[in-house]
């Protein structure tokens, strides 16, 4: 389920990216925005997207850790400690 949610989110982000690029290209053709501004804007979006992806991954990891703790599921570390 989590995997499908992530894939759906990535698909939506890719669709949004394509739409933004399309609109920027139209503005560029009309002379309302420069190529430099377009590239700068897209690079800014990419950077923010990468930062958001990292933040989201950390939140998901944290949530999973909390669930594992609440359920009392043994972790790899727990199992290794028992083996020793």
N, C-alpha and C positions, 0 to 999 in steps of 0.2 A: 504494500500500500504506500509506504513512504517513497519507494522507488518511483511509482507511478506519479505521485505528487510532484517529485522533483523533475521528472521528465515533462510533466505538464507545464510546470513553471518555466523550464528552459525553453520549451516550445513557444510559450507565450512571449518570452523575452526575445527570442529570435524573430518572431513575427513583428513585434514592436520595433525591433532594430531595423528590419527591412522597410517598414512603413516610414520611420524617421528618415532613413537614408533617401528614400523615394521623395519625400517632401522637401528635404534639403536640396536635392538635385533640381527639383522644380524651381525652388527659390534662387538657386545658383544660375539656372538658365534664364530666369527673368532679370537677373542682375541685382537682386535684392540682398544677396549675401555673397561674400567672396569665397573662393575655394579654400583659402587659408582659414577663414572662420569656420567653414564646414568641417575641415579636417580637425581643427582644434576642438570643436564641439563634440565630434564623434570620439575623439581620443579621451575627452573628459568623461563622456558617457561610459566608455569602456573601463576606465579607471574606477569610476564609482560602482559599476557593475561587479568588477572583480572584488572590490572591498566589501560590497554587500554579500557576495557569494561566500567570502571567508567568514563574515559575521554570522550568516545563516548556518553555515556548517558547524560553527562553534556552538550556536544555540541548540542545534539538533543533537550534537554530541552530549551537551550538558543535560538536555531533557532525557535522553536515553539513559545516561548514567543515573539520573534521579529515579527513573522507572525501575531500573535494575536494583537499585538500593531498596526501594519501597517493596519490591516483590521478594527480596531476599535471595535473588538468583546468585549462584556462585560465579565469580569471575575467574579468569585465567590465573590471576594472582592468588586467589583463594585455593584453587586446585593445586597450584605449584607448592604453596605453603603446606598443604596436607601431604603431598608426596614426600617432602623433606622430613 
